[in-house]
């Protein structure tokens, strides 16, 4: 995971860097010396102005990563209350990334995740849908990495975290919710070229029961994505989500499809859905099939359409875009690029 501060800055000008400021001071010093020979009083005033300028510039320098959680943004929309929330992601794991993700989950905290597939546009939609669901269900989102899709980039690319592209600390602060990434939770071959072994099952794969949202609205028999699970050394056992899930009554002005998935994360919705003996699927189905995990809930795919089958992203306004997407800002590095 990349590290950076929370404020979105424009590209640095020459005099905004220590080296540039040094050159500027030398130039100003030369001019002051010339002025001192002709007009001594003006030279004293100019020297004092230069000194104040340098002090102000030095005072304005602050490492981007020194106090990332102390930045206070201008709130446009907040998904949760403004009560203080611990945003530091390290609070929601037991320590450094571990071989087993379960060893790093904190007792008493519930999480939600999903998998990714396709190009950056699809990944972006998946990420903000996940964050929206996490907020509605009061869970901690665990954002999956961006993996190079052969159809888009070919083979040989490496993984990226969402925080390499978007300012995730700033987003968490703006929305007032903690946000985790898989690279903070579990060890994997992050930032390395995707190998053949990353696309196949492994002997040390951890079993994780997940909901399959892909099976519900389509005729496709298989869940959506497998590559992410293989990359993270996970053996996913899927349970199909119901075709007709009621939307929670206390959620308004949100994507109806997302609220139906949130229903699965509530005790009543989970019990109701599992009581109907839903179908299951896996590359190698275990017996008995593990139920969808409750502490780390997961979906194979998050819907890109609303209940009527309409693309939210083709409309002028949309709840997930308005609440989450508009608060996704590129990192400083991406802005420079």
C-alpha positions in Angstrom: 0.0 0.0 0.0 1.4 3.4 -0.9 1.7 6.0 1.8 1.0 9.6 1.4 -0.8 12.6 3.1 -4.4 13.4 2.9 -4.4 16.8 1.1 -4.6 16.9 -2.6 -1.8 19.2 -3.9 -1.1 20.6 -7.3 2.1 19.8 -9.0 5.0 21.4 -7.2 6.6 24.5 -8.7 10.3 25.1 -8.8 10.3 27.3 -5.7 8.1 24.8 -3.8 11.0 22.4 -3.3 14.1 22.8 -1.0 16.4 22.8 -4.0 14.3 25.3 -5.9 14.1 27.6 -2.9 17.9 27.5 -2.5 18.3 28.7 -6.1 15.7 31.4 -5.5 17.4 32.6 -2.4 20.7 32.9 -4.3 19.1 34.9 -7.0 17.5 37.2 -4.5 20.8 37.6 -2.6 22.5 38.7 -5.8 19.9 41.3 -6.4 20.0 42.5 -2.8 23.8 42.9 -3.0 23.4 45.0 -6.2 20.7 47.1 -4.6 22.8 47.6 -1.4 25.5 49.4 -3.4 23.1 51.9 -4.9 20.3 52.2 -2.3 21.2 50.9 1.2 17.8 51.5 2.8 15.9 49.7 0.1 18.4 46.9 0.4 17.7 46.4 4.1 14.0 46.3 3.4 14.4 43.8 0.6 16.6 41.6 2.7 14.1 41.5 5.5 11.3 40.6 3.0 13.5 37.8 1.7 14.1 36.5 5.2 10.4 36.5 5.9 9.6 34.7 2.7 12.1 31.9 3.4 10.7 31.4 6.9 7.1 31.2 5.6 8.2 28.6 3.0 10.0 26.5 5.5 7.0 26.6 7.9 4.7 25.5 5.1 6.7 22.3 4.5 5.2 19.3 6.2 5.8 15.6 5.3 2.7 14.3 3.5 2.6 11.2 5.7 3.4 12.7 9.1 -0.1 13.2 10.4 -2.5 11.8 7.8 -5.5 11.4 10.1 -5.4 15.0 11.3 -6.5 16.5 8.1 -10.0 18.0 8.2 -11.7 18.2 4.8 -14.7 20.2 3.7 -17.5 17.7 4.0 -19.8 17.4 1.0 -21.7 14.3 2.0 -21.2 12.1 5.0 -22.5 8.5 5.0 -22.4 8.1 8.7 -22.8 10.3 11.7 -20.1 12.9 12.6 -19.3 11.1 15.8 -15.6 10.4 16.2 -14.5 7.3 14.4 -11.1 5.7 14.6 -9.9 5.9 10.9 -6.4 4.6 11.2 -6.6 1.2 9.4 -4.0 -0.3 11.8 -6.6 -0.2 14.5 -8.7 -2.8 12.6 -6.0 -5.5 12.3 -4.0 -7.3 14.9 -0.7 -6.3 13.3 1.3 -6.6 10.1 -0.1 -8.6 7.2 -0.2 -12.3 8.0 -0.2 -15.5 6.0 -3.7 -16.2 7.3 -6.1 -13.4 7.1 -8.1 -14.8 10.0 -5.1 -14.3 12.3 -5.3 -10.6 11.5 -9.1 -10.0 12.0 -10.0 -8.2 15.2 -12.6 -9.9 17.4 -15.8 -7.9 17.5 -15.3 -6.2 14.2 -17.1 -7.1 11.0 -15.7 -6.6 7.5 -16.9 -6.9 3.9 -15.0 -7.5 0.7 -15.4 -8.5 -2.9 -13.3 -9.4 -5.9 -12.2 -7.4 -8.9 -12.1 -8.1 -12.6 -11.7 -6.1 -15.8 -10.2 -2.7 -16.4 -9.8 0.3 -14.1 -13.4 1.5 -14.8 -14.9 -1.7 -13.6 -12.5 -1.8 -10.6 -13.5 1.8 -9.7 -17.2 1.0 -9.7 -16.5 -2.2 -7.7 -14.5 -0.3 -5.1 -17.1 2.5 -4.5 -20.0 -0.1 -4.4 -18.0 -2.0 -1.8 -17.4 1.2 0.3 -21.1 2.1 0.0 -22.2 -1.4 1.1 -19.8 -1.2 4.0 -21.2 2.1 5.2 -24.8 0.9 5.0 -24.0 -2.3 6.9 -21.6 -0.6 9.3 -18.7 -2.9 8.4 -15.1 -2.2 7.5 -14.5 -2.5 3.7 -11.5 -4.5 2.7 -10.6 -3.2 -0.8 -9.1 -5.9 -3.2 -6.1 -5.1 -5.3 -6.2 -4.2 -8.9 -4.8 -7.1 -10.9 -3.7 -6.8 -14.6 -6.4 -8.2 -16.8 -5.0 -10.0 -19.8 -7.7 -8.7 -22.1 -6.7 -5.1 -21.2 -3.0 -5.2 -20.5 -1.8 -8.6 -21.5 0.5 -10.6 -19.3 3.4 -9.4 -17.2 1.8 -6.6 -15.2 1.9 -6.3 -11.4 -0.8 -5.6 -8.9 -1.7 -2.2 -7.6 -3.6 -1.1 -4.5 -6.5 1.3 -4.7 -4.5 3.7 -2.6 -1.8 3.8 -5.4 -4.4 5.5 -7.5 -6.9 7.2 -5.2 -6.3 9.1 -2.0 -7.9 6.5 0.3 -7.0 8.2 3.6 -8.7 11.4 2.4 -11.8 9.4 1.3 -12.0 7.7 4.7 -11.8 11.0 6.5 -14.4 12.6 4.3 -16.9 9.7 4.6 -16.0 9.2 8.3 -15.5 5.4 7.9 -12.3 3.3 8.2 -11.1 1.7 5.0 -8.8 -1.3 4.8 -6.9 -2.9 1.9 -6.1 -6.6 1.5 -2.4 -5.7 1.4 -2.8 -4.5 5.1 -4.5 -7.8 6.0 -2.9 -10.7 4.3 0.4 -11.5 2.7 0.6 -12.0 -1.1 2.8 -11.3 -4.1 1.8 -7.6 -4.2 3.6 -5.3 -6.7 5.2 -8.3 -8.5 4.5 -9.5 -12.0 1.5 -11.9 -12.1 2.8 -15.4 -12.5 1.0 -18.5 -13.7 0.9 -19.8 -10.1 -1.0 -16.6 -9.1 -3.9 -17.8 -11.4 -4.2 -21.3 -10.0 -5.2 -22.9 -6.6 -2.6 -23.5 -4.0 -2.2 -26.1 -1.2 -2.2 -23.4 1.5 -5.4 -21.6 0.2 -7.7 -20.5 3.1 -11.3 -21.5 2.9 -13.8 -18.6 2.9 -17.5 -18.8 2.4 -18.9 -16.1 0.2 -22.2 -14.9 -1.3 -22.5 -15.1 -5.1 -24.4 -12.1 -6.3 -23.5 -13.0 -9.9 -25.7 -16.1 -9.9 -28.8 -14.3 -8.8 -29.5 -11.8 -11.6 -28.0 -13.9 -14.5 -28.1 -17.3 -16.2 -24.4 -17.8 -15.6 -23.8 -20.8 -13.4 -20.5 -19.7 -12.0 -19.5 -16.8 -9.8 -17.8 -13.8 -11.4 -14.1 -13.7 -10.5 -11.6 -16.3 -9.5 -8.2 -14.6 -10.2 -8.4 -12.4 -7.2 -9.1 -15.3 -4.9 -6.2 -17.3 -6.4 -3.9 -14.3 -6.0 -4.8 -14.0 -2.3 -4.5 -17.8 -1.7 -8.2 -18.2 -1.0 -10.4 -21.2 -1.6 -13.8 -19.6 -2.1 -17.0 -21.6 -1.4 -20.0 -19.7 -2.8 -23.6 -19.6 -1.8 -26.1 -18.1 -4.2 -27.9 -15.0 -3.1 -31.7 -15.2 -3.3 -33.3 -13.9 -6.5 -35.9 -11.8 -4.6 -34.3 -10.2 -1.6 -36.3 -7.4 0.2 -34.5 -4.1 0.6 -33.9 -3.0 4.2 -36.7 -0.5 5.1 -34.4 1.9 6.9 -32.3 2.7 3.9 -33.4 5.4 1.5 -32.2 6.9 -1.7 -29.7 4.2 -2.5 -29.2 1.6 -5.2 -31.9 -1.0 -4.6 -29.6 -3.8 -5.7 -27.0 -2.8 -3.1 -29.5 -2.6 -0.3 -30.6 -6.2 -1.1 -27.0 -7.3 -0.7 -26.8 -5.3 2.6 -29.9 -7.4 3.7 -27.7 -10.5 3.5 -25.3 -8.9 6.0 -28.0 -8.5 8.6 -28.8 -11.3 11.0 -32.4 -11.6 9.9 -31.6 -11.5 6.2 -28.8 -14.0 6.5 -30.9 -16.5 8.4 -33.8 -16.1 6.0 -31.6 -16.6 2.9 -29.8 -19.6 4.3 -33.1 -21.3 5.4 -34.1 -21.7 1.7 -31.3 -24.1 1.0 -29.6 -21.9 -1.7 -27.4 -23.5 -4.3 -23.6 -23.6 -3.8 -20.6 -23.6 -6.1 -16.8 -23.8 -5.9 -13.9 -25.0 -8.1 -13.7 -27.9 -5.6 -16.8 -28.0 -3.5 -16.2 -29.0 0.1 -18.5 -31.2 2.1 -20.2 -29.8 4.1 -20.1 -26.5 2.2 -19.1 -23.6 4.5 -21.7 -21.0 5.0 -20.9 -17.4 3.9 -18.6 -16.0 6.5 -20.2 -13.5 8.9 -17.1 -11.7 10.2 -15.5 -11.2 6.8 -18.5 -11.1 4.5 -17.7 -11.3 0.8 -19.4 -11.1 -2.6 -18.1 -12.4 -5.9 -19.4 -9.4 -7.7 -21.2 -6.2 -6.9 -24.0 -5.1 -9.3 -23.4 -2.4 -11.8 -27.2 -2.0 -12.3 -30.2 -1.0 -10.2 -33.2 -3.2 -9.6 -34.8 -2.2 -12.9 -31.6 -3.3 -14.8 -30.6 0.3 -15.5 -27.0 1.3 -15.5 -26.6 3.9 -12.7 -23.5 5.1 -14.5 -25.5 6.1 -17.5 -27.6 8.5 -15.5 -26.9 12.1 -14.6 -27.1 11.3 -10.9 -26.7 8.2 -8.8 -26.6 7.5 -5.1 -23.3 5.5 -5.0 -21.6 8.0 -7.3 -22.9 11.0 -5.4 -22.0 9.6 -2.0 -18.8 7.9 -2.7 -17.6 8.4 -6.2 -17.5 12.2 -6.0 -15.2 11.9 -3.0 -12.6 9.7 -4.8 -9.7 12.0 -5.5 -6.5 10.9 -7.3 -3.3 10.8 -5.3 -0.8 13.5 -5.7 1.4 11.3 -7.8 -1.5 10.5 -10.2 -2.3 14.2 -10.5 1.3 14.9 -11.5 1.1 12.1 -14.1 
